[in-house]
């Protein structure tokens, strides 16, 4: 089987591919040593994966995430490799693809075997094999291995040499392959984002709105409406999923100096095990409106004066900026040393990669007109490209990223019972944003 690159792209496209990626392989990319995909957990943004799970046994503790990998067979059909997974090694750090042959009778087993030591060439030298990967909207990953000297391998190398196949912004080893077969379903470029934001900027003052689940604009006048209005103007329906907003870009509107980065629910401690209501009953305080709140800016290694709780990073070494304990995480500890709430690294890693690999920060101004709010979105905007979860952890350690919750239990209204509103916010000051990204720059609209 020796298809051209266009034929591969056509079959990928027919199976729902969003884009085509290419990883040139070296001799140590094999079934024994696994396939190296990069030195950053950001590859999770490019390759759909399931829940990240910590594995602290063995010689090298790691994180693992199953992927739904399907190899293209000789007849053009795709067959699942049921044991495929990503392994994230935090001690390097690096991400490798493992289990990609087992249980799949069309997988290219003969061309993925280890090379005998006496026959190996220079370390990490490319050997001519090209692994093509294509993520789909269904969360699967299509795969095809092009052998050295094949049509597809030679065509890709020509594209790479001429500068038409570009390394991904968040990878030093994976390229995006340009192909007209999939362009219409590919991710937006920076130009597309800037065009959309320039249109919003030209509107001037816009009424405060949000989109309901049917995509209809409805009035919305809550204090946090600046972000919702921006999303509505970009035709983004609010959802709780950890995925980018605008065709691969996370878009964040902000009106002040502090910006919300993420709002993950705890999976550890009283909150994670027993729920928000039990957490508030134990640690919250009553306000005049009859609601029970838990609020306050919590910085790492500093006791909060009102809640008497301290945020710790367990299993992270700020000197090397590496995770040293895969079972660790962020821990909110009360004055008696009990874990009140916590976020495991396994939960946060994928959330961070999905949401922050490409982010746009848009400043807005607000005003009141009668009983309503209006917003206008300003130029320039700031773009952050390429990040790593360790950057976020380092900023937490240094106090740039803080835990600023606004979770509350509202009293019963009418015949209804009490209502929980969870808001576990991690926020950052505008001046510290640049420390999160490999590239951080501004663009005029």
Secondary structure, DSSP 8 states (H G I E B T S, - for coil): ----HHHHHHHHHHTTBS-EEEEEEETT-BTTTBEEEESSTTHHHHS-----EEE--SSS-EEEEE-EEEEE-TTS-EEEETT-EEEEETTTTEEEEES-STT-TTS-GGGSS---GGG--STT-EEEEEEEEEEBTTSEEEEEEE-TT-HHHHHHHHHHHTT-SEE-TT-SSEEEE--TTTGGGS---HHHHHHHHHHHHHT-SEE-EEE-TTS-EEE--STTHHHHHHHHHTT------SS-SBTTBEEEEESSSEEEEE-----BHHHHHH-HHHHHHHH-EE-TTS-EEEEEEE-BT---TTT--EEEEETEETTTTEES-TT-EEEEE-TTS-EEEEEEHHHHHHHHHHHHSEEEEEEEEEEEETTEEEEEE-S-EEEEEEE-HHHHHHHHHHTSEEEEEEEEEE---TT---EEE----EEEEGGGGGGGEEEEEEE--
